[in-house]
Amino acid sequence: MEKGFVKIVECFNITGIGLLTELQHNENGIPPDTEIVDLKTETKWTIAKRVLSDTLLIADSEIIFDCETKHEHIRHSFKTQKDREIAVEKELERRKNGIYWYLIKRTDKKQNLKTEIGIKLKIKKTPQQSTVVKNK
């Protein structure tokens, strides 16, 4: 993924919360209130907060960026320890590929709420310089 852009990998509308969106990027995090825009349609969204994986938090393996000052986490449950281990490996692979969860909000209330999977969006506000902090 080229710098200055994000790619929509997955997107779910969570009633009362917003869009839980899996974004792929090569930034050092995306701060809250960063605007992302579809350059073709000029549709805009705002990053509300980062969503952390409790699976990786428990394994002390989640990547946390300094500039992502607002966050919450997703809870997962597993039937077996093996299922948990598989989930950790899958999430670690996603992080290696620059894929992270975010809650985003639409900027214009008249636009469609959900965005298209696979679309590239331009980061309008440049994220602050930050460092990667690994939970360890």
Salt bridges, closest charged atoms under 4 A:
GLU2 OE2 - LYS120 NZ 2.89
GLU22 OE1 - ARG94 NH2 2.60
ASP54 OD1 - HIS76 ND1 2.95
GLU62 OE1 - ARG50 NH2 3.26
GLU62 OE1 - ARG95 NE 2.80
GLU68 OE1 - ARG50 NH1 2.74
GLU72 OE1 - LYS49 NZ 3.12
GLU91 OE1 - ARG95 NH1 3.06
